[in-house]
Amino acid sequence: MTEKRLTLLLDFHSGLPIYTQIVNQVQSQLANGMLKPGDQLPTVRALAEELRINFNTVARAYRILDEARIISTQQGRGTYITEIPPPETTEKLRRESLAELAQRFINEALRLGCSEREISRMVRDRLGRESNRSESGQVKK
């Protein structure tokens, strides 16, 4: 099997660690079918060079994906997407990503001088709007 072109869009200003962005995007591409079990990923070194980031950052992302059984690295053969990971693994990664996203949002809102009450009200209002949009059949972004 040939190596799969891995398309990653990194945001160096988001506050979300680069290795976490890589993990999240690989998981997302697997979930939406862009990556499939058996696809070969670039080597750590090749991906680090392509993204112009530190080798250790990619190695950390691959290690997390390997521990979650999303990828498997076989010495001398390469790194491959494994079969679909068990639901508990996917759920754990989803919760961790949401917690990191929430923490980033809270930190930024506090930095802007927002109170806990303002932050809570904003989240409730936005969730209400999304709920209304999905009930009316509008597509979520």
N, C-alpha and C positions, 0 to 999 in steps of 0.2 A: 504494500500500500504506500502511496506517496504521502509526503508531508503535507498537512493541511495548513493553508494560509490562515494564520491567526490574526484577526483584526482587532486591535485594542486601542481605545481612545483614552488616554491618560490625562487627568487634570491635575497639574502640579500645584495648583493654588486652592484646591478644594478642602484641604485639611485632612482628607481621607488618605491613609498611607497607600503608597503606590502598590505594595504587595497585595493589599486588600482589594484595590481596584482590579488588579489582574485576576485574583480569585473570583471576585463577583462577576466579572465579565466572562470568564471561562464558564462558570456555572450558568450564567444567563444564556450564553450561546449554546450550551448543551440543552438547556430547557426548551429553547425555541427552535431547536433542530439545525442550527447553523453548524454545530459540532455533533458528531455521532459516535457512538461506541466503535472503537477500532481506529478512529482517525489518529494520525500521528501528529504530535505537536513539535514545534521547533525545539532544538536543544536550549538549555538554559543560556549558554554562551551566545548562541545565534539570536535569541529573543532579546537578551540584554543589549547586544550590539544594535539590533534593529530599532529598539525603543530608546537607545542612548541612555540607558540607566545602569546602575551598578549590578553586576553579576549576582551579588548576594541578595538583592531585592527579588530578582526572578527566582533564585534558588529557594528563598523563603516562601514565595507564592506556590511554587511547585511542591514544596514539602507539605504545605497545608492541604493542597489539593490531593496529594498522595495519601496523607493521613485520613482524609475524608473519603478515600477510595474512589475519587473522581478520575484520577489519572494513575497510571502505573509506569514507572521508569524501569526499563529492562537493560541492564548493563550491556553495552555494545550494540543494542538494537534500537533504542530510542524511548521516547515518552509517548504513551498512547492514552486516549480516552478509554476508560473501562466501561463495563456495563453500567446501566443507570444505577446510581448509588441508592442505598436503602432510604426510605422516606425519613427516618429519624436523622440521618446525616444531612439530608437536604434541608430539613426543618431547622436543625441546629445552625447551619450556615446562614439560613435566611434570618433567623433571630439575631445572630451576631451582626449581620449586615445592618439590620434595622436598628439595633442598639447603637452601633457606631454612627449611623446617619442621624439618629435622634440626638446623640451627644454633640455632634457637630452643630446641629441646628440650635440646640440650647446654648452652647458656648457662644455662638455668633449672636444670638438674640440678647444674651446677657451683656456681651461686649457692646452692643448698641444701646444698652441702658434700659432694656425692656424688663418689666417686672414679671414675676412668676405668673401673676394673674393675667397679664397681657398675653404672655406666651401661651398659656392654657386656653384662653379665649380664642386666640388666633387659630390654634390647632383644631378646636371644636368647630369653629366657623368653617374652616376649609374642609374638614371632614364632612360636615353637613352639606356643603356645596357639591362635593364629589358624590355623595350619596344621592342627592337630588338629580345630578347629571346622569348617573348610571340608571336610576329609576325611569328617567325620561327617554332612555335609549341613546343618549349622546355617548360618543366614544371617549374613553379616558385617554389622557396623554401619559 
